[in-house]
Amino acid sequence: MLTTAPIRAYIPTSNLQRARRFYEQTVGLKPGEEYGGGVIYRCGSGTEVFMYQTPNAGTSKASQAFWQVADIEAEVAELKGRGVVFEEYTFPGMKMTNSIATGGGAKTAWFKDSEGNIMALTERLG
């Protein structure tokens, strides 16, 4: 049953080497197993993402993945210090301060990776 099966996020890239430099050197992810022409990155609580090359990278206008963090202000500050540029959005009912939107029971910050994919950090409130 899918309710008990692990799920893996995929990060599409048009240039795998450029994307690897961004995620490994700028974001700070550690590469794991390489297979199928891509690479796996392990994240918290046994989760992982698979980066692979495709001509469709960066075409989604929606977020590809959200990292659930405990302290979004600290995470955003660290990533900005590493050169990550965060998006500034205007959403009804949300207040954005220092690249972090607050509303709907969460704080969220978005950035585009080297391939144009929209990625996000989120901290649940309450």
Secondary structure, DSSP 8 states (H G I E B T S, - for coil): -GGGS---EEEEESSHHHHHHIIIIII---EEEEETTEEEEE-GGG-EEEEEE-TTTT--SSEEEEEE-S-HHHHHHHHHHTT--B-----TT-EEETTEEEETTEEEEEEE-TTS-EEEEEEE--
